[in-house]
Each structure stands twice: as structure tokens, then as C-alpha cells.
Amino acid sequence: MAKPKRETRIMKMPSLSLIAAMDNSGLIGADGKLPWVHISADMSRFRRLTVRKTILMGRKTHKSIGHALKQRHNIVVSSSPVYNCTGCFLVSSFLGGLQTTLALDDEVFLIGGATIYRQAFDLRLPIKMFLTLVDVDAEGDTYFPDFDRSKCRILKQRLVPKGPSTPYDLQFIDMIYDPSPRDALVKGKRHVS
């Protein structure tokens, strides 16, 4: 008797974009908040990139913001089915958040925290990354996850000197993280530029 063929299902994924700000050591959080004072230039960039988009965040990030961000589809990942996130879509898993995105948009902006970022890297898919490097050595407890920087291609880089809109020197970096092995792309006859 022949074994039944096992069906392989491929989950459709939205395009992944990630936005984060970190200090010189990769610190992104301190007791559920940003580890530095308000930086207008960074907040303006965040707003410009994410307005009218779908954003996905973990419960702790949502709690630190305190409300749904206006002019965006907000998706919050929480293991608690009764977590109160008025104005947001509540999902129980990161993959559930990506599936919810597909009903709303073809791109999702991952806005934190560290667990959400780590889960995105674990998918081993290309990610467009919008990073803000804050030239400060802050104190805190939450770090951006390690990733293979050799798999990144910088698209744009801009220095923002300390001034009226920021108490620190900033570096805005837009890059593509692509963990796919280059050999596999060539063998698969996919064009690699």
C-alpha cells in the first residue's frame, strides 16, 4: 500500500520592513521605554515611514506607546486573549500577525520589541530595515537581536548632527537584510543584482 503524499503548504508572506532605534551597543529599551530623551528627528522619520501602513508590535511595545497609532493599521501580538488594545487587531502569534497583515496590506512594518525583531530574523526572509543609530551609551535592559551584517546591503545612509531636533548625533541607515544564500539564488535562476 502506497503512502499518501504529504501536502506541503507554503504560507504567503507580506513584505517585511523593520524600524528601530538603538544606541552604540544595540540597546533599544529600558524598563519598557526608550532609553533616551525624545528625539524629534527620529520620531518624524518613524511617522513619515509608517503613516498609512500596517504596523506590528509586541504587547510590551504597545503598552509603552499606550494607544493605537493614528493613520495606521495596528496589530498587537499578545499571548493574553483579553489584553486591552483598543483600536488594534489583537493576535496570539507573530505568524498570526503576518496573516492578519495580508488582509490589510502587502507590507508590514515591525516596530518592536526585541522578540518581534528576533522572530522576523528567524524567518530567514529578506527584510527592509530602517535603523536609527543614536550616538549615546545609554542604560537599559533590552537589546536589538544579533544578525549577520554580511547579509546586508546599505541603500541609503544619512548623518544627522546634534542640534535643535536631537540632543545626540544620529545616523539613519536604510538597508536590505537578505539571508538567502547567493548560490541558491543563482542556481534557482533568479536574477541577483
C-alpha positions as CSV (number, residue, x, y, z in Angstrom):
1,M,0.0,0.0,0.0
2,A,1.4,3.3,-1.0
3,K,1.8,6.1,1.5
4,P,-0.4,9.1,0.9
5,K,1.5,12.1,-0.4
6,R,2.2,14.7,2.2
7,E,0.9,18.1,1.2
8,T,3.3,21.0,1.7
9,R,1.6,24.3,2.3
10,I,3.5,27.5,1.7
11,M,2.3,30.4,3.7
12,K,2.1,33.6,1.7
13,M,4.0,36.4,3.5
14,P,3.7,40.2,3.3
15,S,6.8,42.2,2.5
16,L,8.7,42.7,5.8
17,S,10.0,46.1,6.9
18,L,11.6,46.7,10.3
19,I,12.1,50.1,12.0
20,A,14.2,50.5,15.2
21,A,16.4,53.0,17.0
22,M,19.4,51.8,19.1
23,D,22.4,53.2,20.9
24,N,26.0,52.4,20.3
25,S,25.7,49.0,21.9
26,G,22.4,48.0,20.3
27,L,20.3,49.0,23.3
28,I,16.6,49.6,22.3
29,G,14.8,49.7,25.7
30,A,14.9,50.5,29.4
31,D,12.1,49.3,31.6
32,G,9.6,49.3,28.8
33,K,10.5,52.8,27.4
34,L,13.1,54.3,25.1
35,P,16.4,54.6,26.9
36,W,16.9,58.3,25.8
37,V,15.0,61.5,25.8
38,H,12.6,62.3,23.0
39,I,14.3,62.7,19.6
40,S,12.1,64.8,17.3
41,A,14.1,63.9,14.1
42,D,13.8,60.2,14.8
43,M,10.1,60.4,15.6
44,S,9.4,62.4,12.4
45,R,11.2,59.7,10.4
46,F,9.2,57.0,12.1
47,R,5.9,58.8,11.4
48,R,6.9,59.5,7.7
49,L,7.8,55.8,7.1
50,T,4.8,54.2,8.9
51,V,1.8,56.5,8.3
52,R,-0.9,54.8,6.2
53,K,0.9,51.5,6.7
54,T,0.3,48.3,8.8
55,I,2.5,48.1,11.9
56,L,3.0,45.1,14.0
57,M,4.3,45.2,17.6
58,G,4.5,43.1,20.7
59,R,2.4,43.7,23.8
60,K,5.2,45.4,25.7
61,T,5.8,47.9,22.8
62,H,2.1,48.6,22.6
63,K,1.9,49.1,26.4
64,S,4.9,51.6,26.3
65,I,3.2,53.6,23.5
66,G,-0.1,53.4,25.4
67,H,-2.6,53.6,22.5
68,A,-3.1,52.7,18.8
69,L,-1.1,54.9,16.5
70,K,-3.3,57.0,14.3
71,Q,-3.5,56.6,10.5
72,R,-2.1,53.1,10.7
73,H,-3.4,49.6,11.0
74,N,-2.1,48.5,14.4
75,I,-1.5,44.8,15.1
76,V,-0.5,43.7,18.6
77,V,0.9,40.2,19.4
78,S,0.0,39.0,22.9
79,S,-0.5,35.6,24.4
80,S,-3.3,37.0,26.5
81,P,-6.6,36.9,24.6
82,V,-8.0,39.6,26.9
83,Y,-5.2,42.2,26.5
84,N,-6.9,45.6,26.0
85,C,-5.6,47.2,22.9
86,T,-8.4,49.4,21.7
87,G,-8.2,50.3,18.0
88,C,-5.8,47.5,17.3
89,F,-6.0,44.0,15.9
90,L,-5.0,41.5,18.7
91,V,-3.3,38.3,17.6
92,S,-1.8,35.5,19.6
93,S,1.4,34.9,17.5
94,F,3.8,36.6,15.2
95,L,2.8,34.5,12.3
96,G,-0.8,35.3,13.1
97,G,0.1,38.9,12.8
98,L,1.7,38.4,9.4
99,Q,-1.5,36.6,8.2
100,T,-3.7,39.5,9.5
101,T,-1.5,41.9,7.6
102,L,-2.3,40.1,4.3
103,A,-6.0,41.0,4.8
104,L,-5.0,44.7,5.2
105,D,-1.8,45.4,3.2
106,D,1.0,43.7,1.3
107,E,3.7,45.2,3.6
108,V,4.1,45.2,7.4
109,F,6.3,47.5,9.5
110,L,7.7,45.7,12.5
111,I,8.1,48.3,15.2
112,G,9.3,46.2,18.2
113,G,10.2,44.9,20.5
114,A,13.2,42.6,20.6
115,T,11.1,39.4,20.5
116,I,9.3,40.6,17.3
117,Y,12.6,41.5,15.7
118,R,14.1,38.1,16.6
119,Q,11.1,36.2,15.2
120,A,11.4,38.2,11.9
121,F,15.1,37.3,11.6
122,D,14.3,33.6,12.4
123,L,12.1,33.5,9.3
124,R,15.2,33.9,7.2
125,L,13.4,36.1,4.7
126,P,14.5,39.4,3.2
127,I,13.8,42.4,5.4
128,K,14.0,46.1,4.6
129,M,15.5,47.7,7.7
130,F,15.2,51.4,8.7
131,L,17.6,51.9,11.6
132,T,18.4,54.9,13.6
133,L,21.8,54.7,15.4
134,V,21.8,57.1,18.4
135,D,25.3,58.2,19.3
136,V,24.9,57.7,23.1
137,D,25.8,55.0,25.6
138,A,22.5,54.6,27.4
139,E,21.5,52.2,30.2
140,G,18.7,49.7,29.8
141,D,17.7,46.1,29.6
142,T,16.5,45.3,26.0
143,Y,18.8,44.9,23.0
144,F,18.3,44.6,19.3
145,P,18.9,41.0,18.3
146,D,22.2,40.0,16.7
147,F,22.0,39.4,12.9
148,D,24.5,38.7,10.2
149,R,25.6,42.1,8.9
150,S,27.4,40.5,6.0
151,K,23.9,39.7,4.6
152,C,23.0,43.4,4.5
153,R,23.2,45.9,1.6
154,I,23.0,49.5,2.5
155,L,20.6,51.5,0.4
156,K,20.9,54.9,2.0
157,Q,22.8,56.5,4.9
158,R,22.4,59.9,6.4
159,L,24.1,61.6,9.3
160,V,22.0,64.0,11.4
161,P,24.2,66.1,13.6
162,K,23.2,67.1,17.2
163,G,21.0,70.1,17.1
164,P,17.6,71.6,17.9
165,S,15.6,68.5,16.9
166,T,18.0,66.0,18.6
167,P,20.2,66.0,21.6
168,Y,22.5,63.4,20.0
169,D,24.2,62.7,16.7
170,L,22.1,60.3,14.7
171,Q,22.7,58.1,11.7
172,F,19.8,57.0,9.6
173,I,20.5,53.7,7.7
174,D,18.2,52.1,5.2
175,M,19.3,48.6,4.3
176,I,18.1,45.3,2.9
177,Y,18.9,42.2,5.1
178,D,18.8,39.1,2.8
179,P,19.9,35.8,4.4
180,S,19.3,33.7,1.3
181,P,22.5,32.1,0.2
182,R,23.7,33.7,-3.0
183,D,24.5,30.3,-4.6
184,A,20.9,29.2,-4.2
185,L,19.6,32.3,-5.9
186,V,21.9,31.7,-8.9
187,K,21.1,28.0,-9.1
188,G,17.4,28.9,-9.0
189,K,17.9,31.1,-12.0
190,R,16.7,34.1,-10.0
191,H,18.4,37.3,-11.1
192,V,20.8,38.6,-8.5
193,S,22.0,42.2,-8.8
